[in-house]
Amino acid sequence: MKAVSVAGKGKVQIEEIPRPEVSPGTLLLKVVYCSLCGSDIERVYGPHWDTNNPLLANIIGSILGHEWVGRVEGIGEGVEGWSVGDRIVDSVFFCGRCWYCVRGMPFLCMGGRVRGHPYDEYAKPETAAITAPPRYGALAEYVLRPAAGRLKVPKHVSDEEAAMSEPLATGVTSVLNAEVRLAESAVVIGCGHIGLSVLAAAKAAGAAPLIAIDKIDARLEVAREMGANITLNATKVDVIEEVVSITGAGPDVIFLATSSQAPGIVEQAFEMVRYHGRIMIVGQAASAALLPGRWLTKEVRIEGTVHTGEAMIPAMELIVNGRVNLKPMVTEIIPLVEAQRAFDSMHNSTNIAVLLKP
């Protein structure tokens, strides 16, 4: 089968790998769509390529892709509750054995904490099963996944929406962790598809006013379509001054959904947020330097957040019940064999969310 693997800095390639075989307890899935996460883009274009980072040896040749929807084509022995043709979205893979798993925190699993990313040395496409989180992600024609813990897609949810449920789960988790309350002011900095997923979740939670910040007007237009009350282009206005003026003292919570290529964002958010406010780091933020004394006196809570597998359930419920509209985020559908163009379009911000179709 065809799959997309990392070939080097800024480069991916199409290769042929063995199609996985169904084994007991697993599902063979035909990938319908796979989106590209910002973390996928970071791994292909990030600054680690210019260093002696030991992870490079694992990144080269890896098959990424963890935002996807698939259709059941094969059912392993012992699997119940699934039928050929059912659609499925992924949730957290976990080994069940590490320090976090045995303490009830599988979303922090030391073996499979980033699904489809090259941190697991023992999982291969033909053997990945219940006992091993996958090294091989969904940028391929087929994937093999454990039946346990998978989430079935309701019939009236579109394939495009289903593929976006995983980034929405990240948004849901960040909003829940930030403890956003009704009519609290919230700012989302960075309107890629993760930032927009956060915005959608914050809107559903009742945040108001909801302010979106980016440097690209087209992204801000989508943010307005998805529920932002106010949008600010960071190249045209002093965003700290504007946000403080709008909110009176600074927002209650700021969500940072930027890449490592955006220096100074954490410091900017720290100056923008109100005293005793919250800053949630959702994206691959650049390195930051904060004065401990200033942090002490401002009493700001800064927290990193990734989604838990459980967040897929409320994310899907928001889609099913029409509380979020994710369709504006999907700006292009590209054939899997044109993966390089898809990656480039995300890297240069031509697209917000692109779906690769095998």
Rosetta blueprint (number, residue, H / E / L):
1 M L
2 K E
3 A E
4 V E
5 S E
6 V E
7 A E
8 G E
9 K L
10 G L
11 K E
12 V E
13 Q E
14 I E
15 E E
16 E E
17 I L
18 P L
19 R L
20 P L
21 E L
22 V L
23 S L
24 P L
25 G L
26 T E
27 L E
28 L E
29 L E
30 K E
31 V E
32 V E
33 Y E
34 C E
35 S E
36 L L
37 C L
38 G H
39 S H
40 D H
41 I H
42 E H
43 R H
44 V H
45 Y H
46 G L
47 P H
48 H H
49 W H
50 D H
51 T L
52 N L
53 N L
54 P L
55 L L
56 L H
57 A H
58 N H
59 I H
60 I L
61 G L
62 S L
63 I L
64 L L
65 G L
66 H L
67 E E
68 W E
69 V E
70 G E
71 R E
72 V E
73 E E
74 G E
75 I E
76 G L
77 E L
78 G L
79 V L
80 E L
81 G L
82 W L
83 S L
84 V L
85 G L
86 D L
87 R E
88 I E
89 V E
90 D L
91 S L
92 V L
93 F L
94 F L
95 C L
96 G L
97 R L
98 C L
99 W L
100 Y L
101 C H
102 V H
103 R H
104 G L
105 M L
106 P H
107 F H
108 L H
109 C L
110 M L
111 G L
112 G L
113 R L
114 V L
115 R L
116 G L
117 H L
118 P L
119 Y L
120 D L
121 E L
122 Y L
123 A L
124 K L
125 P L
126 E L
127 T L
128 A L
129 A L
130 I L
131 T L
132 A L
133 P L
134 P L
135 R L
136 Y L
137 G L
138 A L
139 L L
140 A E
141 E L
142 Y E
143 V E
144 L E
145 R E
146 P E
147 A L
148 A L
149 G L
150 R L
151 L E
152 K E
153 V L
154 P L
155 K L
156 H L
157 V L
158 S L
159 D H
160 E H
161 E H
162 A H
163 A H
164 M L
165 S H
166 E H
167 P H
168 L H
169 A H
170 T H
171 G H
172 V H
173 T H
174 S H
175 V H
176 L H
177 N H
178 A H
179 E L
180 V L
181 R L
182 L L
183 A L
184 E L
185 S L
186 A E
187 V E
188 V E
189 I E
190 G L
191 C L
192 G L
193 H H
194 I H
195 G H
196 L H
197 S H
198 V H
199 L H
200 A H
201 A H
202 A H
203 K H
204 A H
205 A H
206 G L
207 A L
208 A L
209 P L
210 L E
211 I E
212 A E
213 I E
214 D E
215 K L
216 I L
217 D H
218 A H
219 R H
220 L H
221 E H
222 V H
223 A H
224 R H
225 E H
226 M L
227 G L
228 A L
229 N L
230 I E
231 T E
232 L E
233 N E
234 A L
235 T L
236 K L
237 V L
238 D L
239 V H
240 I H
241 E H
242 E H
243 V H
244 V H
245 S H
246 I H
247 T H
248 G L
249 A L
250 G L
251 P L
252 D L
253 V E
254 I E
255 F E
256 L E
257 A L
258 T L
259 S L
260 S L
261 Q L
262 A L
263 P L
264 G L
265 I H
266 V H
267 E H
268 Q H
269 A H
270 F H
271 E H
272 M H
273 V L
274 R L
275 Y L
276 H L
277 G L
278 R E
279 I E
280 M E
281 I E
282 V L
283 G L
284 Q L
285 A L
286 A L
287 S L
288 A L
289 A L
290 L L
291 L L
292 P H
293 G H
294 R H
295 W H
296 L H
297 T H
298 K H
299 E L
300 V L
301 R E
302 I E
303 E E
304 G E
305 T L
306 V L
307 H L
308 T L
309 G H
310 E H
311 A H
312 M H
313 I H
314 P H
315 A H
316 M H
317 E H
318 L H
319 I H
320 V H
321 N L
322 G L
323 R L
324 V L
325 N L
326 L L
327 K H
328 P H
329 M H
330 V E
331 T E
332 E E
333 I E
334 I E
335 P E
336 L H
337 V H
338 E H
339 A H
340 Q H
341 R H
342 A H
343 F H
344 D H
345 S H
346 M H
347 H H
348 N L
349 S L
350 T L
351 N L
352 I L
353 A E
354 V E
355 L E
356 L E
357 K E
358 P L
